[in-house]
Structure formats: structure tokens, C-alpha cells
């Protein structure tokens, strides 16, 4: 990996430790149709799996499983992972989504 890419990745990892930046990152990722699970995994790994698991009060093995693309976490689990960033899963009318795309 080139030095430039590594520096960029390290910089992004540091930025993602800021809950406000992480919140905007997660919102933008979902808006760009990146899976919520994938975006959360990127953010949480910047904090450290063990550290984040302790912060939200779940075993790190459960957190790792929730972030694994082969598993399908419950809405309750996803909301627990989103809580430190001031986010929660929700729904909105399809018409609103279509207007944003246009």
C-alpha cells in the first residue's frame, strides 16, 4: 500500500472517532446506498471492537457477529450500535426518497 493511501486511511480513522463526524459518515453512506452494516463496521473498527462493545454494553463476540456481512443483525442490535452517534433506524415514505433521487 502506498504511503499516501495509508495516511489517508489513518486520517479517516481518526476522524471517524469523532461521534459527529461518524454520524455524518453513516448518514452519507446510507444515502449513497452503502449497507448500514458495512458503514457501521468501518466506523466501529476505528474505535476498536472491544472498546466499542464495552461502551455500548454488549460482548465483543456479539458485536463482531453483528458486523459480519454473513449475519443479519436485528433492528434492536442495529439501534444499539447507532445510539452513540445519536441515530436510530427509521422509515420514510417512498415518495420522499424518489424526490431526493430526482
Buried (B, 14 or more C-beta within 10 A) or exposed (E): EEEEEEEEEEEEBEBBEEBEBBBEBBEEBBEEEBEBBEBBBBBBEBBEBEEBBBEBEBEBEEBBEBBEEEEEBEEEBBBBBBEBBEBEEEEEEEEEEEEEEE
